[in-house]
Amino acid sequence: MPDQPQNPHAPHAPYMTVLDALTAEIRAGKFKPGEKIPSDAELVQRFGVARMTARRAVGVLRERGLVRTEWGRGTFVIGPAEQTGEGESGE
């Protein structure tokens, strides 16, 4: 199906609400590079969304290169050096 122009009056997907808020907070410096963002459970509580909705928003942040997830530890904001690949030895 071809892409249709965005309708400003169309319903906003719940994951986009979470995504937009987290993106704005990261860009504003509320969460600095290396800092952990809220867990799925915290996002569910804060935004009143399903767990999968929260996970989808975090997944998009990961795809955009804003965060990285470490299994068993959480999801952390990526610094500029990590985003561009600088500082890695490549060995």
Biopython code that builds the backbone (N, CA, C, O; Angstrom):
import numpy as np
from Bio.PDB.StructureBuilder import StructureBuilder

atoms = [
    (1, "MET", "N", (0.844, -1.166, 0.000)),
    (1, "MET", "CA", (0.000, 0.000, 0.000)),
    (1, "MET", "C", (0.900, 1.243, 0.000)),
    (1, "MET", "O", (1.838, 1.306, 0.794)),
    (2, "PRO", "N", (0.644, 2.227, -0.859)),
    (2, "PRO", "CA", (1.480, 3.429, -0.894)),
    (2, "PRO", "C", (1.292, 4.258, 0.365)),
    (2, "PRO", "O", (0.240, 4.234, 1.004)),
    (3, "ASP", "N", (2.355, 4.999, 0.703)),
    (3, "ASP", "CA", (2.267, 5.879, 1.861)),
    (3, "ASP", "C", (1.271, 6.988, 1.582)),
    (3, "ASP", "O", (1.221, 7.544, 0.485)),
    (4, "GLN", "N", (0.480, 7.297, 2.594)),
    (4, "GLN", "CA", (-0.475, 8.384, 2.468)),
    (4, "GLN", "C", (0.038, 9.576, 3.257)),
    (4, "GLN", "O", (0.763, 9.395, 4.235)),
    (5, "PRO", "N", (-0.318, 10.790, 2.857)),
    (5, "PRO", "CA", (0.128, 11.957, 3.604)),
    (5, "PRO", "C", (-0.375, 11.878, 5.048)),
    (5, "PRO", "O", (-1.463, 11.368, 5.316)),
    (6, "GLN", "N", (0.436, 12.392, 5.963)),
    (6, "GLN", "CA", (0.053, 12.373, 7.371)),
    (6, "GLN", "C", (-1.128, 13.304, 7.593)),
    (6, "GLN", "O", (-1.126, 14.449, 7.140)),
    (7, "ASN", "N", (-2.115, 12.811, 8.282)),
    (7, "ASN", "CA", (-3.279, 13.607, 8.643)),
    (7, "ASN", "C", (-3.059, 14.114, 10.066)),
    (7, "ASN", "O", (-2.971, 13.305, 10.989)),
    (8, "PRO", "N", (-2.967, 15.437, 10.271)),
    (8, "PRO", "CA", (-2.725, 15.941, 11.622)),
    (8, "PRO", "C", (-3.866, 15.639, 12.587)),
    (8, "PRO", "O", (-3.699, 15.761, 13.800)),
    (9, "HIS", "N", (-5.021, 15.246, 12.059)),
    (9, "HIS", "CA", (-6.164, 14.940, 12.908)),
    (9, "HIS", "C", (-6.339, 13.439, 13.140)),
    (9, "HIS", "O", (-7.267, 13.009, 13.825)),
    (10, "ALA", "N", (-5.437, 12.655, 12.560)),
    (10, "ALA", "CA", (-5.504, 11.203, 12.725)),
    (10, "ALA", "C", (-5.118, 10.831, 14.151)),
    (10, "ALA", "O", (-4.354, 11.553, 14.792)),
    (11, "PRO", "N", (-5.632, 9.724, 14.648)),
    (11, "PRO", "CA", (-5.250, 9.288, 15.994)),
    (11, "PRO", "C", (-3.743, 9.035, 16.073)),
    (11, "PRO", "O", (-3.131, 8.564, 15.115)),
    (12, "HIS", "N", (-3.171, 9.348, 17.203)),
    (12, "HIS", "CA", (-1.733, 9.163, 17.439)),
    (12, "HIS", "C", (-1.540, 7.794, 18.086)),
    (12, "HIS", "O", (-2.133, 7.510, 19.127)),
    (13, "ALA", "N", (-0.715, 6.948, 17.477)),
    (13, "ALA", "CA", (-0.472, 5.615, 18.028)),
    (13, "ALA", "C", (0.125, 5.741, 19.432)),
    (13, "ALA", "O", (0.987, 6.590, 19.657)),
    (14, "PRO", "N", (-0.317, 4.914, 20.374)),
    (14, "PRO", "CA", (0.184, 5.019, 21.749)),
    (14, "PRO", "C", (1.704, 4.928, 21.864)),
    (14, "PRO", "O", (2.301, 5.639, 22.673)),
    (15, "TYR", "N", (2.342, 4.064, 21.067)),
    (15, "TYR", "CA", (3.795, 3.956, 21.179)),
    (15, "TYR", "C", (4.476, 5.256, 20.764)),
    (15, "TYR", "O", (5.558, 5.575, 21.256)),
    (16, "MET", "N", (3.844, 6.012, 19.855)),
    (16, "MET", "CA", (4.411, 7.283, 19.413)),
    (16, "MET", "C", (4.405, 8.315, 20.546)),
    (16, "MET", "O", (5.302, 9.155, 20.624)),
    (17, "THR", "N", (3.407, 8.254, 21.414)),
    (17, "THR", "CA", (3.364, 9.160, 22.560)),
    (17, "THR", "C", (4.567, 8.910, 23.459)),
    (17, "THR", "O", (5.239, 9.848, 23.888)),
    (18, "VAL", "N", (4.833, 7.639, 23.740)),
    (18, "VAL", "CA", (5.975, 7.258, 24.570)),
    (18, "VAL", "C", (7.275, 7.632, 23.856)),
    (18, "VAL", "O", (8.171, 8.221, 24.460)),
    (19, "LEU", "N", (7.373, 7.294, 22.594)),
    (19, "LEU", "CA", (8.560, 7.574, 21.791)),
    (19, "LEU", "C", (8.862, 9.073, 21.749)),
    (19, "LEU", "O", (10.000, 9.486, 21.970)),
    (20, "ASP", "N", (7.853, 9.874, 21.468)),
    (20, "ASP", "CA", (8.055, 11.318, 21.380)),
    (20, "ASP", "C", (8.514, 11.898, 22.712)),
    (20, "ASP", "O", (9.401, 12.751, 22.744)),
    (21, "ALA", "N", (7.916, 11.441, 23.814)),
    (21, "ALA", "CA", (8.286, 11.948, 25.135)),
    (21, "ALA", "C", (9.726, 11.578, 25.479)),
    (21, "ALA", "O", (10.491, 12.428, 25.933)),
    (22, "LEU", "N", (10.098, 10.321, 25.265)),
    (22, "LEU", "CA", (11.461, 9.893, 25.581)),
    (22, "LEU", "C", (12.490, 10.582, 24.691)),
    (22, "LEU", "O", (13.555, 10.977, 25.164)),
    (23, "THR", "N", (12.179, 10.726, 23.414)),
    (23, "THR", "CA", (13.088, 11.412, 22.501)),
    (23, "THR", "C", (13.312, 12.848, 22.957)),
    (23, "THR", "O", (14.447, 13.325, 22.982)),
    (24, "ALA", "N", (12.241, 13.529, 23.316)),
    (24, "ALA", "CA", (12.345, 14.917, 23.774)),
    (24, "ALA", "C", (13.171, 14.999, 25.060)),
    (24, "ALA", "O", (13.984, 15.910, 25.221)),
    (25, "GLU", "N", (12.964, 14.059, 25.965)),
    (25, "GLU", "CA", (13.704, 14.070, 27.235)),
    (25, "GLU", "C", (15.188, 13.786, 27.016)),
    (25, "GLU", "O", (16.035, 14.388, 27.676)),
    (26, "ILE", "N", (15.506, 12.889, 26.110)),
    (26, "ILE", "CA", (16.914, 12.595, 25.802)),
    (26, "ILE", "C", (17.564, 13.824, 25.176)),
    (26, "ILE", "O", (18.669, 14.211, 25.558)),
    (27, "ARG", "N", (16.887, 14.428, 24.225)),
    (27, "ARG", "CA", (17.454, 15.606, 23.539)),
    (27, "ARG", "C", (17.572, 16.800, 24.473)),
    (27, "ARG", "O", (18.470, 17.626, 24.307)),
    (28, "ALA", "N", (16.676, 16.905, 25.458)),
    (28, "ALA", "CA", (16.718, 18.016, 26.413)),
    (28, "ALA", "C", (17.757, 17.787, 27.509)),
    (28, "ALA", "O", (18.041, 18.687, 28.298)),
    (29, "GLY", "N", (18.327, 16.568, 27.555)),
    (29, "GLY", "CA", (19.352, 16.278, 28.547)),
    (29, "GLY", "C", (18.833, 15.740, 29.858)),
    (29, "GLY", "O", (19.592, 15.617, 30.819)),
    (30, "LYS", "N", (17.544, 15.412, 29.919)),
    (30, "LYS", "CA", (17.018, 14.807, 31.148)),
    (30, "LYS", "C", (17.712, 13.471, 31.400)),
    (30, "LYS", "O", (18.030, 13.130, 32.540)),
    (31, "PHE", "N", (17.940, 12.725, 30.329)),
    (31, "PHE", "CA", (18.704, 11.482, 30.389)),
    (31, "PHE", "C", (19.991, 11.720, 29.611)),
    (31, "PHE", "O", (19.961, 11.917, 28.396)),
    (32, "LYS", "N", (21.090, 11.703, 30.295)),
    (32, "LYS", "CA", (22.387, 11.995, 29.683)),
    (32, "LYS", "C", (23.032, 10.707, 29.160)),
    (32, "LYS", "O", (22.636, 9.613, 29.561)),
    (33, "PRO", "N", (24.024, 10.830, 28.268)),
    (33, "PRO", "CA", (24.711, 9.638, 27.762)),
    (33, "PRO", "C", (25.213, 8.755, 28.906)),
    (33, "PRO", "O", (25.835, 9.230, 29.856)),
    (34, "GLY", "N", (24.928, 7.469, 28.789)),
    (34, "GLY", "CA", (25.316, 6.502, 29.810)),
    (34, "GLY", "C", (24.269, 6.291, 30.878)),
    (34, "GLY", "O", (24.346, 5.320, 31.631)),
    (35, "GLU", "N", (23.285, 7.180, 30.962)),
    (35, "GLU", "CA", (22.237, 7.040, 31.977)),
    (35, "GLU", "C", (21.151, 6.087, 31.493)),
    (35, "GLU", "O", (20.876, 5.972, 30.299)),
    (36, "LYS", "N", (20.557, 5.423, 32.449)),
    (36, "LYS", "CA", (19.496, 4.465, 32.181)),
    (36, "LYS", "C", (18.172, 5.203, 31.998)),
    (36, "LYS", "O", (17.852, 6.116, 32.760)),
    (37, "ILE", "N", (17.409, 4.803, 30.988)),
    (37, "ILE", "CA", (16.067, 5.353, 30.821)),
    (37, "ILE", "C", (15.104, 4.499, 31.645)),
    (37, "ILE", "O", (15.484, 3.418, 32.094)),
    (38, "PRO", "N", (13.870, 4.954, 31.853)),
    (38, "PRO", "CA", (12.920, 4.169, 32.635)),
    (38, "PRO", "C", (12.698, 2.772, 32.046)),
    (38, "PRO", "O", (12.758, 2.571, 30.833)),
    (39, "SER", "N", (12.442, 1.829, 32.930)),
    (39, "SER", "CA", (12.170, 0.444, 32.521)),
    (39, "SER", "C", (10.811, 0.352, 31.835)),
    (39, "SER", "O", (10.012, 1.287, 31.872)),
    (40, "ASP", "N", (10.569, -0.798, 31.210)),
    (40, "ASP", "CA", (9.261, -1.035, 30.591)),
    (40, "ASP", "C", (8.151, -0.840, 31.616)),
    (40, "ASP", "O", (7.143, -0.194, 31.331)),
    (41, "ALA", "N", (8.339, -1.397, 32.803)),
    (41, "ALA", "CA", (7.316, -1.300, 33.850)),
    (41, "ALA", "C", (7.059, 0.155, 34.235)),
    (41, "ALA", "O", (5.914, 0.550, 34.456)),
    (42, "GLU", "N", (8.122, 0.943, 34.314)),
    (42, "GLU", "CA", (7.960, 2.362, 34.655)),
    (42, "GLU", "C", (7.241, 3.116, 33.543)),
    (42, "GLU", "O", (6.423, 3.994, 33.816)),
    (43, "LEU", "N", (7.543, 2.776, 32.288)),
    (43, "LEU", "CA", (6.866, 3.419, 31.165)),
    (43, "LEU", "C", (5.393, 3.040, 31.115)),
    (43, "LEU", "O", (4.542, 3.878, 30.814)),
    (44, "VAL", "N", (5.091, 1.775, 31.410)),
    (44, "VAL", "CA", (3.699, 1.315, 31.465)),
    (44, "VAL", "C", (2.934, 2.135, 32.497)),
    (44, "VAL", "O", (1.831, 2.612, 32.229)),
    (45, "GLN", "N", (3.523, 2.294, 33.669)),
    (45, "GLN", "CA", (2.885, 3.047, 34.755)),
    (45, "GLN", "C", (2.721, 4.522, 34.370)),
    (45, "GLN", "O", (1.647, 5.098, 34.543)),
    (46, "ARG", "N", (3.773, 5.116, 33.858)),
    (46, "ARG", "CA", (3.771, 6.546, 33.546)),
    (46, "ARG", "C", (2.787, 6.917, 32.441)),
    (46, "ARG", "O", (2.066, 7.909, 32.551)),
    (47, "PHE", "N", (2.761, 6.107, 31.364)),
    (47, "PHE", "CA", (1.957, 6.463, 30.206)),
    (47, "PHE", "C", (0.630, 5.708, 30.117)),
    (47, "PHE", "O", (-0.208, 6.023, 29.273)),
    (48, "GLY", "N", (0.438, 4.716, 30.981)),
    (48, "GLY", "CA", (-0.804, 3.951, 30.951)),
    (48, "GLY", "C", (-0.957, 3.140, 29.683)),
    (48, "GLY", "O", (-2.052, 3.028, 29.131)),
    (49, "VAL", "N", (0.164, 2.565, 29.219)),
    (49, "VAL", "CA", (0.159, 1.764, 27.991)),
    (49, "VAL", "C", (0.491, 0.314, 28.327)),
    (49, "VAL", "O", (0.901, -0.002, 29.443)),
    (50, "ALA", "N", (0.307, -0.557, 27.344)),
    (50, "ALA", "CA", (0.660, -1.960, 27.511)),
    (50, "ALA", "C", (2.183, -2.115, 27.458)),
    (50, "ALA", "O", (2.882, -1.263, 26.911)),
    (51, "ARG", "N", (2.684, -3.202, 28.028)),
    (51, "ARG", "CA", (4.122, -3.454, 28.045)),
    (51, "ARG", "C", (4.698, -3.514, 26.629)),
    (51, "ARG", "O", (5.772, -2.971, 26.372)),
    (52, "MET", "N", (3.999, -4.161, 25.728)),
    (52, "MET", "CA", (4.486, -4.264, 24.349)),
    (52, "MET", "C", (4.544, -2.891, 23.678)),
    (52, "MET", "O", (5.390, -2.659, 22.814)),
    (53, "THR", "N", (3.663, -1.994, 24.066)),
    (53, "THR", "CA", (3.679, -0.634, 23.534)),
    (53, "THR", "C", (4.937, 0.085, 23.995)),
    (53, "THR", "O", (5.602, 0.752, 23.204)),
    (54, "ALA", "N", (5.260, -0.052, 25.273)),
    (54, "ALA", "CA", (6.473, 0.559, 25.824)),
    (54, "ALA", "C", (7.704, -0.032, 25.144)),
    (54, "ALA", "O", (8.631, 0.697, 24.788)),
    (55, "ARG", "N", (7.713, -1.341, 24.965)),
    (55, "ARG", "CA", (8.852, -2.004, 24.333)),
    (55, "ARG", "C", (9.030, -1.563, 22.881)),
    (55, "ARG", "O", (10.153, -1.418, 22.399)),
    (56, "ARG", "N", (7.920, -1.355, 22.199)),
    (56, "ARG", "CA", (7.998, -0.902, 20.800)),
    (56, "ARG", "C", (8.647, 0.484, 20.732)),
    (56, "ARG", "O", (9.494, 0.735, 19.874)),
    (57, "ALA", "N", (8.252, 1.373, 21.630)),
    (57, "ALA", "CA", (8.829, 2.722, 21.646)),
    (57, "ALA", "C", (10.334, 2.650, 21.896)),
    (57, "ALA", "O", (11.105, 3.336, 21.225)),
    (58, "VAL", "N", (10.753, 1.832, 22.851)),
    (58, "VAL", "CA", (12.182, 1.691, 23.155)),
    (58, "VAL", "C", (12.897, 1.061, 21.966)),
    (58, "VAL", "O", (14.033, 1.426, 21.663)),
    (59, "GLY", "N", (12.250, 0.128, 21.298)),
    (59, "GLY", "CA", (12.841, -0.484, 20.110)),
    (59, "GLY", "C", (13.108, 0.532, 19.008)),
    (59, "GLY", "O", (14.133, 0.460, 18.329)),
    (60, "VAL", "N", (12.203, 1.467, 18.829)),
    (60, "VAL", "CA", (12.402, 2.508, 17.816)),
    (60, "VAL", "C", (13.554, 3.421, 18.233)),
    (60, "VAL", "O", (14.357, 3.826, 17.392)),
    (61, "LEU", "N", (13.641, 3.751, 19.528)),
    (61, "LEU", "CA", (14.776, 4.545, 20.013)),
    (61, "LEU", "C", (16.098, 3.834, 19.706)),
    (61, "LEU", "O", (17.082, 4.462, 19.313)),
    (62, "ARG", "N", (16.096, 2.512, 19.894)),
    (62, "ARG", "CA", (17.287, 1.707, 19.616)),
    (62, "ARG", "C", (17.607, 1.748, 18.123)),
    (62, "ARG", "O", (18.767, 1.914, 17.747)),
    (63, "GLU", "N", (16.594, 1.597, 17.269)),
    (63, "GLU", "CA", (16.789, 1.639, 15.819)),
    (63, "GLU", "C", (17.333, 2.993, 15.375)),
    (63, "GLU", "O", (18.104, 3.070, 14.419)),
    (64, "ARG", "N", (16.939, 4.045, 16.058)),
    (64, "ARG", "CA", (17.383, 5.403, 15.716)),
    (64, "ARG", "C", (18.757, 5.719, 16.290)),
    (64, "ARG", "O", (19.303, 6.796, 16.050)),
    (65, "GLY", "N", (19.315, 4.779, 17.049)),
    (65, "GLY", "CA", (20.653, 4.964, 17.586)),
    (65, "GLY", "C", (20.732, 5.885, 18.789)),
    (65, "GLY", "O", (21.793, 6.442, 19.072)),
    (66, "LEU", "N", (19.626, 6.054, 19.501)),
    (66, "LEU", "CA", (19.626, 6.924, 20.679)),
    (66, "LEU", "C", (19.913, 6.172, 21.967)),
    (66, "LEU", "O", (20.396, 6.753, 22.939)),
    (67, "VAL", "N", (19.612, 4.869, 21.973)),
    (67, "VAL", "CA", (19.815, 4.063, 23.180)),
    (67, "VAL", "C", (20.393, 2.703, 22.813)),
    (67, "VAL", "O", (20.355, 2.287, 21.655)),
    (68, "ARG", "N", (20.931, 2.018, 23.824)),
    (68, "ARG", "CA", (21.361, 0.628, 23.676)),
    (68, "ARG", "C", (20.806, -0.144, 24.861)),
    (68, "ARG", "O", (20.717, 0.388, 25.968)),
    (69, "THR", "N", (20.438, -1.380, 24.634)),
    (69, "THR", "CA", (19.892, -2.217, 25.696)),
    (69, "THR", "C", (20.906, -3.281, 26.057)),
    (69, "THR", "O", (21.467, -3.942, 25.182)),
    (70, "GLU", "N", (21.137, -3.443, 27.338)),
    (70, "GLU", "CA", (22.020, -4.487, 27.864)),
    (70, "GLU", "C", (21.146, -5.468, 28.613)),
    (70, "GLU", "O", (20.496, -5.113, 29.597)),
    (71, "TRP", "N", (21.132, -6.698, 28.147)),
    (71, "TRP", "CA", (20.288, -7.719, 28.737)),
    (71, "TRP", "C", (20.547, -7.823, 30.230)),
    (71, "TRP", "O", (21.692, -7.953, 30.664)),
    (72, "GLY", "N", (19.483, -7.765, 31.008)),
    (72, "GLY", "CA", (19.572, -7.899, 32.458)),
    (72, "GLY", "C", (19.983, -6.629, 33.182)),
    (72, "GLY", "O", (19.988, -6.598, 34.413)),
    (73, "ARG", "N", (20.328, -5.582, 32.444)),
    (73, "ARG", "CA", (20.768, -4.329, 33.075)),
    (73, "ARG", "C", (19.833, -3.177, 32.794)),
    (73, "ARG", "O", (19.551, -2.379, 33.688)),
    (74, "GLY", "N", (19.346, -3.072, 31.569)),
    (74, "GLY", "CA", (18.460, -1.971, 31.215)),
    (74, "GLY", "C", (18.833, -1.342, 29.896)),
    (74, "GLY", "O", (19.638, -1.874, 29.132)),
    (75, "THR", "N", (18.228, -0.197, 29.644)),
    (75, "THR", "CA", (18.458, 0.535, 28.401)),
    (75, "THR", "C", (19.084, 1.874, 28.744)),
    (75, "THR", "O", (18.619, 2.589, 29.632)),
    (76, "PHE", "N", (20.159, 2.202, 28.015)),
    (76, "PHE", "CA", (20.977, 3.368, 28.328)),
    (76, "PHE", "C", (21.085, 4.299, 27.136)),
    (76, "PHE", "O", (21.096, 3.859, 25.987)),
    (77, "VAL", "N", (21.164, 5.595, 27.422)),
    (77, "VAL", "CA", (21.332, 6.605, 26.382)),
    (77, "VAL", "C", (22.738, 6.467, 25.808)),
    (77, "VAL", "O", (23.710, 6.283, 26.541)),
    (78, "ILE", "N", (22.823, 6.559, 24.503)),
    (78, "ILE", "CA", (24.100, 6.466, 23.809)),
    (78, "ILE", "C", (24.669, 7.871, 23.648)),
    (78, "ILE", "O", (23.952, 8.816, 23.321)),
    (79, "GLY", "N", (25.966, 7.985, 23.884)),
    (79, "GLY", "CA", (26.651, 9.260, 23.700)),
    (79, "GLY", "C", (27.016, 9.473, 22.247)),
    (79, "GLY", "O", (26.968, 8.537, 21.450)),
    (80, "PRO", "N", (27.382, 10.698, 21.892)),
    (80, "PRO", "CA", (27.737, 10.998, 20.503)),
    (80, "PRO", "C", (28.850, 10.112, 19.954)),
    (80, "PRO", "O", (28.795, 9.728, 18.786)),
    (81, "ALA", "N", (29.860, 9.774, 20.758)),
    (81, "ALA", "CA", (30.958, 8.925, 20.277)),
    (81, "ALA", "C", (30.442, 7.538, 19.901)),
    (81, "ALA", "O", (30.902, 6.947, 18.924)),
    (82, "GLU", "N", (29.494, 7.021, 20.670)),
    (82, "GLU", "CA", (28.924, 5.700, 20.374)),
    (82, "GLU", "C", (28.042, 5.750, 19.129)),
    (82, "GLU", "O", (28.000, 4.789, 18.361)),
    (83, "GLN", "N", (27.336, 6.866, 18.924)),
    (83, "GLN", "CA", (26.441, 6.992, 17.780)),
    (83, "GLN", "C", (27.206, 6.978, 16.472)),
    (83, "GLN", "O", (26.728, 6.428, 15.480)),
    (84, "THR", "N", (28.394, 7.579, 16.454)),
    (84, "THR", "CA", (29.156, 7.647, 15.214)),
    (84, "THR", "C", (30.184, 6.535, 15.097)),
    (84, "THR", "O", (30.819, 6.369, 14.055)),
    (85, "GLY", "N", (30.344, 5.768, 16.184)),
    (85, "GLY", "CA", (31.316, 4.693, 16.159)),
    (85, "GLY", "C", (32.703, 5.147, 16.545)),
    (85, "GLY", "O", (33.638, 4.348, 16.503)),
    (86, "GLU", "N", (32.876, 6.429, 16.927)),
    (86, "GLU", "CA", (34.177, 6.937, 17.340)),
    (86, "GLU", "C", (34.535, 6.349, 18.685)),
    (86, "GLU", "O", (33.654, 5.990, 19.467)),
    (87, "GLY", "N", (35.792, 6.250, 18.949)),
    (87, "GLY", "CA", (36.240, 5.773, 20.231)),
    (87, "GLY", "C", (36.303, 4.265, 20.337)),
    (87, "GLY", "O", (36.777, 3.737, 21.343)),
    (88, "GLU", "N", (35.834, 3.559, 19.320)),
    (88, "GLU", "CA", (35.902, 2.105, 19.335)),
    (88, "GLU", "C", (37.192, 1.681, 18.644)),
    (88, "GLU", "O", (37.567, 2.236, 17.611)),
    (89, "SER", "N", (37.850, 0.713, 19.211)),
    (89, "SER", "CA", (39.152, 0.311, 18.669)),
    (89, "SER", "C", (39.011, -0.465, 17.366)),
    (89, "SER", "O", (39.914, -0.442, 16.530)),
    (90, "GLY", "N", (37.876, -1.157, 17.185)),
    (90, "GLY", "CA", (37.671, -1.912, 15.968)),
    (90, "GLY", "C", (38.481, -3.189, 15.910)),
    (90, "GLY", "O", (38.555, -3.829, 14.861)),
    (91, "GLU", "N", (39.098, -3.574, 17.035)),
    (91, "GLU", "CA", (39.904, -4.797, 17.059)),
    (91, "GLU", "C", (39.033, -6.009, 17.200)),
    (91, "GLU", "O", (39.539, -7.131, 17.238)),
]
sb = StructureBuilder()
sb.init_structure("model")
sb.init_model(0)
sb.init_chain("A")
sb.init_seg("    ")
for serial, (resi, resn, name, xyz) in enumerate(atoms, 1):
    if name == "N":
        sb.init_residue(resn, " ", resi, " ")
    sb.init_atom(name, np.array(xyz, "f"), 0.0, 1.0, " ", f" {name:<3s}", serial, name[0])
structure = sb.get_structure()
